[in-house]
Amino acid sequence: MLCLCHVCDGQGTNPMFRFFSYDRATLKVIDFKQYWFNLTRSNELKTPVWEMGYSMKRNYNLNSLDPSDIMDLSMELAYNDQLWESFQVNYKGGYVPAPQLDRNGTVCHLLSTTYQEYEYCQKNAFPSAMKYDQWHQDVEKIL
């Protein structure tokens, strides 16, 4: 399955797309690979240069793309600076220097399914050492 991401957004990113691998029997996503169009090299070489940017499982050392693994990754992004830097470059399609993303907002966006959860997370969750279970319990109280 193919998913076009920032093909022409003009926001300081290289155009990119993702190729998803999934189990046809369960429709469960197994992995995805993100490819980006290297504008700088393409201009230098005067020919299109597409590069595989990363594999989600390999780059982020995930066992699977199950929600629990993605949740753990999201929480780790809040505290692991090296992982955060890698995430920013990948998010911007390999564009270096990657424009700084709002770390708190990005992590809260990944952890939230509603605006109320997002708003609560923005105000309360990071950069503290709060774990997801505690954050989720607190959110449940306000909903």
N, C-alpha and C positions, 0 to 999 in steps of 0.2 A: 504494500500500500504506500502511496506517495502523498506527502503533505507539503505544500508550499508554505514556507515561513517568510519572512521579510524579503519578498522578491523585489519590491521597489518602494521601500518605505521612506527613504531619504533621511534616516535617523542615525547616520554614522555607523551603518552596518554593511557588511557584504551581503549581497543576495544569497539566499540559502534555501535548501529544502531538506526534508527528512524522509528516509526510506524506512518503513516499519516492517519488521518481521513478526509474524504471528502464527499461532497454532491454528490451523484451519478447522480442527475438530472443536476446540474450545473457544476460539476467537480471542484467546489471551495473547496480549502483546509479549513477545519474547525479548525484543531489543529494538532499538532504532539507531540508525547511523545518520548523522547530519553532514551534509555536503555544503560547501560554500564556494562562491565565485570569487576568486582572488582578483579584485579590480586592479590592484597595483601591478601584479605580475602580468595580467592580461594586457594592460596598457604598454608595459615594457616590451613584451614579446609580440604584441600586435595579433594575438590569437587568444581565444577564450581558454581560461585555466580554471577548471573545477577541481577542488580538493576535498578529500574526505576529512572532515574536521574531527569527528570523534564518534565513538560508539558509546551509547549511554551506559550500558553495563560495564564495559571495560574502563572507560574514563573515570567513572565514579565508583568503581569497584563494588558493584551491586550483584547480589545473588540472583535477583529477579527484578522485574518492574512492577511487582505487586504493590498495592497501596502502602503496606507497612514498610517496605524498603524505601519507597519514595518519601514517606513521612520521616524516616530516620535520616535520609539524605537532607531533607529540608531543614531539620533541626540542626544537623551538623554544619550546614551553611552559615548558621548564625554565629558559630564560634571558631570554625576552622578557616583561618585567613588564606592559606594556600588553596584550599578547596574553593573558597569564595572567588579568588582571583581567576582560577580556571573556569569557574561558572560564568563570570563576566565575559571572558574572551569568547567562550562558546555561545553565550547568549547573543553576542554581537557578531556572530558569524566569522570569528577569527580576526576581526578588525582590531588592530593594535595601533595605538594604545586604545584599549576598550574604554569608552566613556564610563565614568563611575555610575553605577546603579545605586538606588536607595536600598541599602542592605536590609534595613528593618522592614521597609515596605515590601520588598521582594520576598523575604522569608515569610512574612505574614500573609502575603498573597498565596504562596504555595501551601500554607497550612490551613487556610480558611475556605469554607464553602459558602458562606453568606457574608453580606456586608457587615452585619453585627459582629460576627467572629473576627473579621478583618479589623474593624474599628477597635474592638477590645484588645486584639493582639498589638496593634500599633501603639496603644496607650500603655499596655501593661506587661507584655511578654518579653521584649528584648530591649537591651542587651543583657538582661538578667540570666541566671542559670536555670530558669524554669524549664522543666521537662514537659514534653508534649502531654503526658497523662494529666499532670496538674493543670496545664493550660486548658485542656479540653474540659476537665471537671469545672473549672472556674467559668468557662464560657457557657456550659450547660446551665449553670445557676442563673445567668442573666437572660437566657432565651425563654 
